[in-house]
Amino acid sequence: MIDPLYAFSGFVVGMLVGMTGVGGGSLMTPVLILLFGVHPATAVGTDLLYAAVTKTGGSLVHGFARSIDWRVVGRLAGGSIPATVMTLALLSYLRLDDAAARSLITFVLCIALFVTAFVLVFGQSLVNAYRARAIEIAPERTRIATVMVGVALGVLVSLSSVGAGAVGVIALVMLYPQLPMAKIVGSDIAHAVPLTLVAGVGHWMMGSVDWSIIMSLLAGSLPGIFFGSYFAIRIPERALRLVLAATLFVVATRIAVDYAGTASSIITAFTRRAP
């Protein structure tokens, strides 16, 4: 059964993604938590598999357009996939209770949302300043740095479903200034497919995925992305990104305030499981 409220939310988020290119996780996961009261762990796991489906479509488009650098994708995945597996294995080992899991995920989610909002506002300025001062990096150092970026994205996405979009693009722009922007975006989307799929399957194995929500979100988001892409050239992107950044900042603050009192349960869980 398709829930019309979830489908409508998927349509709105899909339209915003189509207009701005901002990753759906930074929008959809807070919507599931704040508007629908979904447990943070379930919201993250559900959004990851939902993102794997939508990113696959985007990867096919970029693949046909030959705007994917598979060398970059392989380097990112070489760091992100092992990091994702290890993060999920650690979560499974700790067996956090409901309060601790909620605290950990919302804490990481807040950080990811603040970082995404910052990147939306200041990302281009940071890139310009970096390119003006940066010297050419040795290929071996670039390869290692790309793998480390993958590790960071793997941990961040596994715990919050946020970070593979705006943050990943900015990192690639700094590491590969010679690549065209289309290839950077295409490579970032292609890398997000195995990352979100592996992380989503891991959350599914831990029981934190709601398939009925996924189907309802997809029913709305797929046409939403189409309409958003159509209207993208008709709305000032800079203004829309500023509005989205302000929204993410407010949402992250709201989530932080709501769950600020439960952080001690994380320390208790780690202490209990420590040898």
C-alpha positions in Angstrom: 0.0 0.0 0.0 1.2 3.5 -0.9 0.9 6.0 1.9 -0.1 9.4 0.4 1.7 11.4 3.1 5.0 9.6 2.6 4.5 9.8 -1.2 3.9 13.5 -1.0 7.0 14.0 1.2 9.0 11.9 -1.3 7.7 14.2 -4.1 8.8 17.4 -2.4 12.2 16.0 -1.4 12.7 14.6 -4.9 11.8 17.9 -6.5 14.3 19.8 -4.3 17.0 17.2 -5.1 16.3 17.7 -8.8 16.5 21.5 -8.5 19.6 21.7 -6.3 21.5 18.4 -6.5 21.7 18.2 -2.7 21.7 14.6 -1.5 18.2 13.3 -0.5 19.6 12.0 2.8 20.1 15.4 4.3 16.4 16.2 3.5 14.6 12.8 3.8 16.1 11.5 7.1 15.1 14.6 9.1 11.6 14.5 7.5 11.1 10.9 8.6 12.3 11.7 12.1 10.7 15.0 12.8 7.4 14.9 10.8 6.6 11.1 11.0 8.2 10.2 14.3 10.2 7.3 12.7 13.0 6.0 15.0 16.3 7.5 13.9 17.8 4.0 13.2 14.9 3.1 11.0 14.9 6.5 9.3 18.6 6.1 8.4 18.3 2.4 7.2 15.2 3.2 5.2 16.7 6.3 3.6 19.9 4.4 2.6 18.0 1.8 0.6 15.7 4.4 -0.9 18.8 6.4 -1.9 20.4 3.3 -3.5 17.5 3.0 -5.8 17.4 6.7 -6.8 21.2 7.0 -7.1 21.2 4.0 -9.5 19.0 5.9 -11.9 21.3 8.9 -11.7 24.4 6.7 -12.3 22.8 5.2 -15.4 22.3 8.6 -16.8 25.8 9.7 -16.1 27.1 6.4 -17.4 25.5 6.8 -20.7 26.8 10.4 -20.9 30.3 9.1 -20.1 30.6 11.5 -17.1 31.9 9.0 -14.6 35.6 8.6 -13.7 35.7 5.0 -12.5 39.2 5.4 -11.2 37.9 8.0 -8.7 34.9 5.8 -7.9 37.1 2.8 -7.2 39.4 4.8 -4.8 36.4 6.2 -2.9 34.8 2.7 -2.6 38.1 1.2 -1.5 37.8 3.3 1.6 34.1 3.7 2.1 33.0 0.0 1.7 35.4 -1.4 4.4 34.6 1.5 6.7 30.9 0.9 6.2 31.2 -2.8 7.0 33.3 -2.1 10.1 31.0 0.6 11.4 27.9 -1.6 11.0 29.8 -4.6 12.6 30.7 -2.4 15.6 27.1 -1.3 16.0 26.0 -4.9 15.8 28.6 -5.9 18.4 27.7 -3.1 20.8 24.0 -4.0 20.7 23.0 -0.6 21.8 19.7 -0.2 23.5 17.0 2.0 22.0 18.0 5.2 23.9 21.7 4.7 23.1 21.1 4.0 19.4 18.8 7.0 19.1 21.5 9.3 20.8 24.4 8.1 18.6 22.5 8.3 15.3 21.0 11.7 16.1 24.3 13.1 17.2 26.1 12.1 14.0 23.1 13.2 12.0 23.2 16.7 13.6 26.9 17.0 12.7 26.3 15.8 9.1 23.5 18.3 8.7 25.5 21.2 10.1 28.4 20.3 7.8 26.1 20.0 4.7 24.5 23.4 5.5 28.0 25.0 5.8 29.1 23.4 2.5 25.9 24.7 0.8 26.7 28.3 1.8 30.5 28.4 1.7 31.5 25.5 -0.4 32.2 27.4 -3.6 34.2 30.1 -1.7 36.3 27.4 0.0 37.0 25.7 -3.4 38.0 29.0 -5.0 40.3 29.9 -2.1 41.8 26.4 -2.1 42.5 26.5 -5.9 44.1 29.9 -5.6 46.6 28.7 -3.0 47.0 25.0 -3.7 50.0 23.5 -5.4 49.9 20.4 -7.5 49.6 17.3 -5.3 51.5 14.1 -6.1 49.4 11.4 -7.7 50.1 8.9 -4.9 49.1 11.5 -2.2 45.9 12.2 -4.2 45.1 8.5 -4.3 45.6 8.0 -0.5 43.6 11.2 0.2 40.7 9.9 -1.9 40.7 6.6 0.0 40.6 8.5 3.3 37.7 10.7 2.1 35.9 7.4 1.3 36.6 6.1 4.8 35.1 9.3 6.3 32.0 9.1 4.0 31.5 5.5 4.8 31.3 6.1 8.6 29.2 9.3 8.2 26.7 7.8 5.7 26.4 4.5 7.7 25.4 6.4 10.8 23.4 9.2 9.4 22.7 8.5 5.6 24.0 12.1 5.0 27.3 13.2 3.5 27.7 11.4 0.2 26.2 14.3 -1.8 27.4 17.9 -1.1 30.3 16.9 1.1 31.6 14.3 -1.3 31.4 16.7 -4.3 33.4 19.4 -2.5 36.1 16.9 -1.4 36.5 15.7 -5.0 36.6 19.2 -6.4 39.6 19.9 -4.1 41.3 16.6 -4.9 40.7 16.6 -8.6 40.7 20.2 -9.9 41.4 19.1 -13.4 38.3 17.0 -13.7 35.2 18.6 -15.3 32.3 19.3 -12.8 30.1 16.8 -14.7 32.5 14.0 -14.1 32.9 15.0 -10.4 29.2 14.9 -9.9 28.8 11.7 -11.9 31.6 10.0 -10.0 30.1 11.0 -6.6 26.7 9.6 -7.6 28.2 6.4 -8.9 30.1 5.9 -5.7 27.0 6.5 -3.6 25.3 3.5 -5.2 27.4 0.7 -3.6 27.9 2.8 -0.5 24.2 3.3 0.3 23.4 -0.3 -0.9 25.9 -1.9 1.4 25.0 0.4 4.4 21.3 -0.1 3.7 21.6 -3.9 3.5 23.5 -3.8 6.8 20.8 -1.8 8.5 18.2 -4.2 7.0 20.0 -7.2 8.6 19.8 -5.4 11.9 16.1 -4.8 11.4 16.1 -1.1 10.9 14.4 -0.8 7.5 10.7 -0.2 6.7 10.0 -1.4 3.2 6.5 0.1 3.1 7.9 3.5 3.6 10.5 3.0 0.9 7.9 2.1 -1.7 5.7 5.1 -0.7 8.8 7.5 -0.9 9.8 6.1 -4.3 6.3 6.6 -5.7 6.6 10.3 -4.9 10.3 11.0 -5.4 10.8 9.6 -8.9 8.3 12.1 -10.5 9.5 14.7 -8.1 13.1 14.5 -9.3 11.8 14.8 -12.9 9.8 18.0 -12.2 12.6 19.4 -10.1 15.1 18.8 -12.9 12.7 20.6 -15.3 12.4 23.7 -13.2 16.0 23.8 -12.1 17.0 26.3 -14.8 14.0 28.5 -13.9 14.8 29.2 -10.2 18.0 30.9 -9.0 20.1 28.1 -7.6 22.1 30.3 -5.2 19.0 31.6 -3.5 17.5 28.1 -3.2 20.7 26.7 -1.7 20.7 29.4 0.9 17.2 28.6 1.9 18.0 24.9 2.1 21.1 25.6 4.2 19.1 27.7 6.6 16.5 24.9 6.8 19.1 22.2 7.5 20.6 24.4 10.2 17.2 24.8 11.9 16.4 21.1 11.6 19.8 20.1 13.0 19.4 22.5 15.9 15.9 21.1 16.6 17.1 17.5 16.5 20.0 18.4 18.8 17.7 20.0 21.3 15.2 17.2 21.3 17.8 14.5 22.0 20.5 16.4 24.0 19.6 14.7 27.2 20.3 11.2 26.2 24.0 11.3 25.3 25.0 9.6 28.5 23.4 6.4 27.4 26.1 6.0 24.7 28.9 6.2 27.3 27.1 3.7 29.5 26.7 1.3 26.5 30.4 1.5 25.6 31.5 1.1 29.2 29.3 -2.0 29.6 30.7 -3.7 26.5 34.3 -2.8 27.1 36.5 -5.8 28.1 
